[in-house]
Amino acid sequence: MYVDTDRAAYAPGRQRAEPRGYGFQLFVLVFAGYYLGTRIGLALTFLPNPISVLWPPNAILFAALLVVPHRLWWAVIAAALPAHLLAELQGGVPIAMVLCWFVSNMTEALIGAACVRLLVREPLTFEALRDVSAFLFAAFVATFASSFLDSGFVALNHWGRSAYWDTWRVRLLSNFTASLTFVPLIVTFRRLNLAQLGAVKRSQSVEAAALLVGLLGVTLAVFDSGIAASVAPALIYLPLPFLLWAALRFGPAGASAAFATVAICVIWGTGHGLGPLGMRLPAENALSVQLFLIFVGPALLCLAAALAERARAQRSLLLSDRRFQLVLQATKDSVYERDVATDALWWSGNGLAQFGYAADNAPGNFASTVEMLHPDDRERTIRTRAGAVDNGDPLWEAEFRLRRPDGTYAHVHEQGLIVRDAGRRPLQMIATLTDVTERHDADEFSQRLAQASRLTAIGELTASIAHEINQPMSAILSNVDAAEMLLDAGDQGSSELRRVLDDIRSDDLRASEIIQHIRGLAKKRKTEVEQFDINDLIRAVLRLVGPTVKQRGVALDTDLKRVPLVRADRIHVQQVLLNLLFNGMDAMSTTPDGERALHITTSQIDMMTVEVRVRDRGHGVPPDQLDRIFDSFFTTKKNGMGLGLSITRSLLQTHGGAIRAENNGDAGATFRFTLPTVERRGDAPPDTPRRSG
Amino acid sequence: MSQPVVHIVDDDDSVREALSRVLRYAGFDARAYASAVEFLVAERDDAPSCIVLDVGLPGMSGVELQAAIGRRESTPPIIFLTGRGDVATSVRAMKAGAVDFLTKPVDRKALLTAVNVALACDAERRHRRDEIRDVRERFDRLTSREREVFAEVVRGKLNKQIAEAFGTSIRTVKAHRAQVMAKMEAGSLAELVSVAGRLETAQRATSQGPP
């Protein structure tokens, strides 16, 4: 119930501009704090011996350095100096001693603040155990080190009659106690802002008041009155419940305020010879009080910090759970969680509602989900899921068709995570089901369209294909004849006969390769991205198109430069080339016989891009149509569908490529398309090709 | 006598090799060329031969090669091979004197039949050519006066008429006539006339190019 300000607001690099008058306020506050601290320190001195139990000014300085940005540390020191002089010179101390003390006090505050800054990158909040331990360490190191200096100064100035080590010990304890008492108080209260305090509920104010009354009552009764003298020393634990109450309900700020209250009451009472700790000599009493506070303070701060940490963790868990619920509500996706041991399924709120099932009617185990899959997809899906579990994969993905209540099927993308124990044994499978039916249908359509355009290209290639297949067939027939002749001549399996048979085999393979190639073009297929040399592909396409090109009386020449491998689907790129070649040839149907020519070049644009140009000498493109020729159903041909170039562009875009057309200076047009090289990974990653619309 | 030579011109390695094999096993001296140019620059001896020529050669096509070598005196007969039954090309090729026009794939029987026909044509062509060469050699031995007498004799003129026409004595004409008969190796007037006929054909062929 403590008030938490946003840590991020204090993050380094996000400097807050100080409001106007901040410097003056700082000066006044530090001056007043330091001066008052000195007066309190003097007031809490155990008379008649001049031993201060608690020396607050150093702690106030330390706290001030912690709460101001370190570029303003000089201002803090500048404000402290006059306060120091004013307070000390009143006591009649020689000026040299006063200045020496200022130096040792400065040293302590600076060491402490620097130490904290080194250990904790963010501003100190006391809301984490790390903060508390860093602070305790810094405070101890600072007082420990500066006390040597201080005792040295005292000896140097011949001030007082104490021995060096006595001075050192007294100063160490009193300054450390002061740091414990005041630094957490100042730092935590500085972080509270008035707006938040204004929003405190009435019940909280009442509780705080009750706590204060209880704490003060108990502490004053035990330490500042004669009541407890008879039943000491067990009564010193009486304030403990209230301190715990403060830590539990009011966080680090409440705990440090309660602790400071107790500290001052205890010191004041003990200094006056009251309470369980005030029954011996002043020096012994002072030591008791300091040890008491040094034991209680850190424990209390740690407790408050631990509670704060816990509350924060709980809150963030709650928040992330709420966020998760919100995400689940926002998406239509179904989420399930499966216990691997029991096969029990838990579904997110919507269940399978996105597929038309009642939200509370989701299957209770994997076996029943399998029954909802399309029979053709069952085995594959089971294999995928089981494979991921068995192979130790952290993730799996599957695509399948899921039956809707009306008997139709939805295309579903399943994406899952496998939670494992330390021994890598699977515990849970968590997965989302996304309805990708629409996307699937769109893909299917574009695939059909691409296939249709390939079939058209194949139709135009008939002469070429016949020739390409006829050659090996022809060689095979002759070789069979040759083998027969060898056998007729009494050959019994000579090496010559074997060579003939080998040739028959390789020609047969060659023919079937060509058939495969054509079948590849004809088939409806999914995108398969691979790396290949674009020049090899161009040569293969030209071999296929060559006879057709010749038949149409077109001269073909190429200028293929060495270029990096590209990343795309081979069949798609072949299709692009075929489309452009036929497009060029069609454009030249009215060009005189000797002038028809196609010129194909490849070149590297940059590390990540390869360009292919197809240049014809046809009628060119009317300039006002240059930017429309890639649109669907736009055509300049008498009997064209107007899909060739639009499919060409969409195929290239699928692979992160682009195409444009321009008219040549002399005659015809040049089509230039680009493809990404293997260097470029950004926009077309290998595993997830972008889908074409 | 050495084996008849079959020249095979085809750009497809497997087809070329397979055809060579069949022809080699059939007892021919098969010689393979990957292009028209390779065939043109190759040295060819004067053996009985024919050419198996692919129509669709890259660069200079089969028909273009036919046109190029057809002008030479000693062109062996050509058998064309084609991948597709292209009627226009085959008509053009046949008109240009091709012996046969075969469609791939071509089986052994058709190929060997065509080759044998082509070689028979070649034999005939060579025989005719040898004869013509022989007659011409004999003719070359005649003096100019003897040639004049030869021309008149085969035109059926009598010695007397020839003597009158040239303004010489009949005896002189007789002597020339005997020389012509001896040099042209003709036993009778009829033989001499037939030799003259062949000579005329050869001369026409030389002056006008191939048919």
Chai-1 contact restraints between the chains, C-beta under 6 A:
chainA,res_idxA,chainB,res_idxB,connection_type,confidence,min_distance_angstrom,max_distance_angstrom,comment,restraint_id
A,H467,B,G83,contact,1.0,0.0,6.0,A-B,restraint_1
A,N470,B,G83,contact,1.0,0.0,6.0,A-B,restraint_2
A,N470,B,K104,contact,1.0,0.0,6.0,A-B,restraint_3
A,Q471,B,D12,contact,1.0,0.0,6.0,A-B,restraint_4
A,Q471,B,V15,contact,1.0,0.0,6.0,A-B,restraint_5
A,M473,B,P105,contact,1.0,0.0,6.0,A-B,restraint_6
A,S474,B,V15,contact,1.0,0.0,6.0,A-B,restraint_7
A,S474,B,K104,contact,1.0,0.0,6.0,A-B,restraint_8
A,S474,B,P105,contact,1.0,0.0,6.0,A-B,restraint_9
A,A475,B,S14,contact,1.0,0.0,6.0,A-B,restraint_10
A,A475,B,V15,contact,1.0,0.0,6.0,A-B,restraint_11
A,A475,B,A18,contact,1.0,0.0,6.0,A-B,restraint_12
A,L477,B,P105,contact,1.0,0.0,6.0,A-B,restraint_13
A,S478,B,A18,contact,1.0,0.0,6.0,A-B,restraint_14
A,S478,B,L19,contact,1.0,0.0,6.0,A-B,restraint_15
A,S478,B,V22,contact,1.0,0.0,6.0,A-B,restraint_16
A,N479,B,A18,contact,1.0,0.0,6.0,A-B,restraint_17
A,D481,B,V22,contact,1.0,0.0,6.0,A-B,restraint_18
A,D481,B,R108,contact,1.0,0.0,6.0,A-B,restraint_19
A,A482,B,R21,contact,1.0,0.0,6.0,A-B,restraint_20
A,A482,B,V22,contact,1.0,0.0,6.0,A-B,restraint_21
A,A482,B,Y25,contact,1.0,0.0,6.0,A-B,restraint_22
A,M485,B,Y25,contact,1.0,0.0,6.0,A-B,restraint_23
A,D507,B,S14,contact,1.0,0.0,6.0,A-B,restraint_24
